[in-house]
Amino acid sequence: MSYADLAAAARGNIGPFCKACPVCDGRACAGVMPGPGDKGVGRVAHRNWEAWQGLHVNMDTLHEPFSADTRTSVLGRELSLPVMIGPVGDVQRHYGEKYDTVSYNRCVLEAAAGEGTLAWTGDGLDASIMTEACDLIGELGGRGVPTVKPWDEKTMDAKLDQALAARPAAVAMDIDAAGLPFLRGQVPPAGAKSATQVSAVVARCHEASVPFVLKGVMTPSAAVRAAEAGVDAIVVSNHGGRVLDGTPATAEVLPEIAGAVRGSVTVLVDGGVRSGLDVFRALALGADACLVCRPFVVAAFGGGADGVRALLAQLRSELADAMEMCGAAGVREVTRDMIWSR
């Protein structure tokens, strides 16, 4: 099953907000929230996708024959490809009734583990979202990454207790979720965090020997402050355009951010990554791996766990093809000079 097949199968099972487009480029759901769209005029999600398409790669097949090795190591875990499934907090609210959050998380967590990678789980105002996600990750021997919102200190402590008890591959905080319109003025409160506050969360995780990832970094200076706070990884992310209108695409800011913290933290990226070629582009710009979210929701609605596994296999095949056609035998051999420039 290709992604196009899965999207076709999802239509009628998903929605009404998500249209399960053959190409998930953010146009049909622009500005649709609740739903998978983005904030304001609704152009950031499409800009994310479009920025990857504007990057052309340098084909070079003048090399010894090889079969590309897409395996990599991220946060101490060996992955079969540099792609992880991104988090969704409230599946029914945004995508439809076929899955509740528990059944969706089980679907993607088990499928990702079966394909040799990791899925991330989300968080929300409903406390059971985090509780049930952490229970599932614990059942799978820690093969998952729970993502907590930037809650107040009391709520954060309780959420971290749950997350760390699952012995996960890592714990993440999507710090940019402070801008989600449906979290504004709610209980428990969520908001921006200082470097000192982030450092305290890092310390909690490191005491339990669990890596910590800060998601929602969009400037080199924020990346440096995150590194100084002790985080193990950052995700270059504008939350798919869902938290602030008018931001640049993640592909546009990735090179400078990666250059600012190269060697000190793992650099992940999300936002509009839709193919193995896009993954190749991200690696060439300095990312260690990518998160992909919306297409996996469509894959789950269209084909269940088999659909999720099929999409992971498609991304791995497309990445291997790009690597072989550009002369990179391994993931670490994908370099900036493989991106064409005038």
Disulfide bonds with the S-S distance in Angstrom:
none
